[in-house]
Amino acid sequence: MPRVKRGTKARRRRNQILKAASGFLGKRSRCHAIAAEAVHHSWMHAYRGRKQKKRDFRRLWIERINAATRELGLSYSAFAGGLRKNDVELNRKMLSEIAISDPATFRAIVGTANESRA
């Protein structure tokens, strides 16, 4: 059986790892074995971060809506319950944007949510 050196394929694979590790400090960007471990860790953190980003933004939107509704004398949970009872289907992201950019419209939405409480 002939000997196979795998020169170009192995080099290409190593270079992909080193390219992904460019910008890392010290040997983590130059030594393939150490760079491979660092890159795999970074991929793991990136995967987890993509999930966390969704949670973080949802929390931010809820905090913004809560702050805006409390200024109008209503809690977030009462506001959300009122919207559900009145079949208002606006997501948290849009409600947050409306609360920031157009307070008059948000006041009208809070009024709609408040109708079911009375």
C-alpha positions as CSV (number, residue, x, y, z in Angstrom):
1,M,0.0,0.0,0.0
2,P,1.4,3.4,-0.9
3,R,2.3,5.9,1.7
4,V,-0.1,8.9,2.0
5,K,1.4,12.1,3.5
6,R,-1.9,14.2,3.5
7,G,0.1,17.4,3.1
8,T,-2.4,19.8,1.5
9,K,-5.5,18.5,3.3
10,A,-3.9,18.6,6.8
11,R,-2.4,22.0,6.1
12,R,-5.7,23.4,4.9
13,R,-7.4,22.1,8.1
14,R,-4.8,23.6,10.3
15,N,-4.8,26.9,8.5
16,Q,-8.6,27.1,9.0
17,I,-8.1,26.7,12.8
18,L,-5.3,29.3,12.8
19,K,-7.3,31.7,10.8
20,A,-10.2,31.3,13.3
21,A,-7.7,32.0,16.1
22,S,-6.2,35.1,14.6
23,G,-6.5,37.9,17.2
24,F,-6.1,35.5,20.2
25,L,-3.2,36.3,22.5
26,G,0.2,34.5,22.5
27,K,0.5,30.9,21.4
28,R,-3.3,30.7,21.2
29,S,-3.0,32.3,17.8
30,R,0.1,30.6,16.5
31,C,0.4,27.0,17.8
32,H,-2.1,24.7,16.2
33,A,-2.8,22.4,19.1
34,I,-3.4,25.3,21.5
35,A,-5.3,27.3,19.0
36,A,-7.6,24.4,18.2
37,E,-8.6,24.1,21.9
38,A,-9.1,27.9,22.1
39,V,-11.2,28.0,18.9
40,H,-13.4,25.1,20.1
41,H,-14.0,26.9,23.4
42,S,-14.8,30.1,21.5
43,W,-17.3,28.2,19.3
44,M,-18.9,26.8,22.5
45,H,-19.2,30.2,24.0
46,A,-20.6,31.7,20.8
47,Y,-23.3,29.0,20.6
48,R,-24.3,29.6,24.2
49,G,-24.2,33.4,23.6
50,R,-26.6,33.2,20.7
51,K,-29.2,31.7,23.1
52,Q,-28.4,34.1,25.9
53,K,-28.8,37.1,23.6
54,K,-32.5,36.2,23.0
55,R,-33.1,35.9,26.8
56,D,-31.2,39.2,27.5
57,F,-33.2,41.2,24.9
58,R,-36.5,39.7,26.2
59,R,-35.6,40.9,29.7
60,L,-34.6,44.3,28.4
61,W,-38.0,44.7,26.6
62,I,-39.9,43.7,29.7
63,E,-38.0,46.1,31.9
64,R,-38.7,49.0,29.4
65,I,-42.4,48.1,29.2
66,N,-42.6,47.8,33.0
67,A,-41.0,51.2,33.5
68,A,-43.3,52.8,31.0
69,T,-46.5,51.2,32.4
70,R,-45.6,52.1,36.0
71,E,-45.3,55.7,35.0
72,L,-49.0,55.4,33.9
73,G,-50.0,53.6,37.2
74,L,-50.1,50.0,36.0
75,S,-47.8,47.0,36.6
76,Y,-46.3,45.0,33.8
77,S,-48.2,41.9,34.7
78,A,-51.6,43.7,34.8
79,F,-50.7,45.4,31.5
80,A,-49.8,42.1,29.8
81,G,-53.0,40.4,31.2
82,G,-55.1,43.3,30.0
83,L,-53.6,43.0,26.5
84,R,-54.3,39.3,26.4
85,K,-57.9,39.8,27.5
86,N,-58.5,42.4,24.8
87,D,-56.8,40.3,22.1
88,V,-54.0,42.9,21.4
89,E,-51.2,40.9,19.7
90,L,-48.2,43.1,19.9
91,N,-44.9,41.5,20.9
92,R,-42.7,42.8,23.6
93,K,-40.1,44.2,21.2
94,M,-42.7,46.4,19.4
95,L,-44.3,47.5,22.7
96,S,-40.9,48.5,24.0
97,E,-40.1,50.5,20.9
98,I,-43.5,52.2,21.0
99,A,-43.0,53.0,24.7
100,I,-39.7,54.8,23.8
101,S,-40.5,56.4,20.5
102,D,-44.2,57.2,20.7
103,P,-45.5,57.7,24.3
104,A,-48.9,58.9,23.1
105,T,-49.6,55.7,21.3
106,F,-48.3,53.7,24.2
107,R,-50.6,55.6,26.5
108,A,-53.5,54.5,24.3
109,I,-52.4,50.9,24.4
110,V,-52.2,51.0,28.2
111,G,-55.7,52.5,28.2
112,T,-56.9,49.5,26.1
113,A,-55.3,47.1,28.5
114,N,-56.7,49.0,31.5
115,E,-60.3,48.7,30.2
116,S,-60.6,45.1,31.1
117,R,-59.5,45.8,34.7
118,A,-62.3,48.2,35.5
